[in-house]
Amino acid sequence: MTAGQNGARPLIVAENLVCGYELERERKLLTALTNINLTVNEGEFLVLVGPSGCGKTTFINVIAGLLKPWQGTISFNGKAIEGPGKDRAMVFQDYAVMPWRTVEHNVRLPFEFREFGVTRDQQRERVQRVIDAVGLTGFESSYPHELSGGMRQRVGIARALVTSPKVLLADEPFGALDAMTREVLQGQLEALVMESKQTVVFITHSIDEAISLGDRIVVISQRPGTVREIVDVDIERPRLAEGEITSHPRYGELREHLWSLVKDEAMEGQRVDNSGQGGGFAGALHMDTGGGTP
């Protein structure tokens, strides 16, 4: 595998990717993504944004090995993705924690389903390390109903990281949280990723979150989704540890540009809907812009 731009090493490569779903009740096929050509580099924090229903979740499901392409290829570390693997881990929006298990036992769960070649003592050490890293020290014996929403999401992040996967896949992991908790977890995630050099593919509906976390932001078009544009976030890190990223000279320019791209896709969704073929402006525009257009 050859090095990519600026010496970056390609880790995930999608070429001419087309995929979708079979709608059994309607007896038809729905194309979610078409002609996706995209490379995720090792150690990169890649963020996907775009209208609701444009195929963002479909793309990370293909990376996770949960969905097979109809056409084209998707490879990981130079090999075709044939199914789920221990080198990829997922964090979901809805916490997905087991209510009958403590924090410690929720985080330990991956070791019970796969062989990772680590001893019991090493498992315990890893579990405690990630619990400490996400700020849950002292809550190891707590159950999910005793935790706040933000703490439950930290459990999900810790569980995804405990096996040291090559890639962290995150599908709007902070979308259900209040603004203050969301900001705290964004900062913690950035710090964790900076320390571990983790490769992350992250979905969000928040333009602000995309700029705060991403090395590159991929704007996906209205369904069937394709890559509309890839935007480099040329703001130094750490972005969330000190001060307000919104005061950075580049922040406003990036936000305005991203909003214009997303708004264009929303308007296209309205045009298609008016022709009787699409999902409509309201659905297309589902983006969190932090209080309005720039």
Secondary structure, DSSP 4 states (H G I P E B T S, - for coil): ----GGGPPEEEEEEEEEEEEEETTTTEEEEEEEEEEEEEETT-EEEEE-STTSSHHHHHHHHHTSS--SEEEEEETTEE--S--TTEEEE-TT----TTS-HHHHHHHHHHHS--S--HHHHHHHHHHHHHHTT-TT-TT--GGGS-HHHHHHHHHHHHHTT--SEEEEESTTTTS-HHHHHHHHHHHHHHHHHHT-EEEEE-SBHHHHHHH-SEEEEEPSSSB-EEEEEE----S-SSSSS-GGGSTTHHHHHHHHHHHHHHHHHHHHHHHHTTSS--HHHHT--B-SSS--
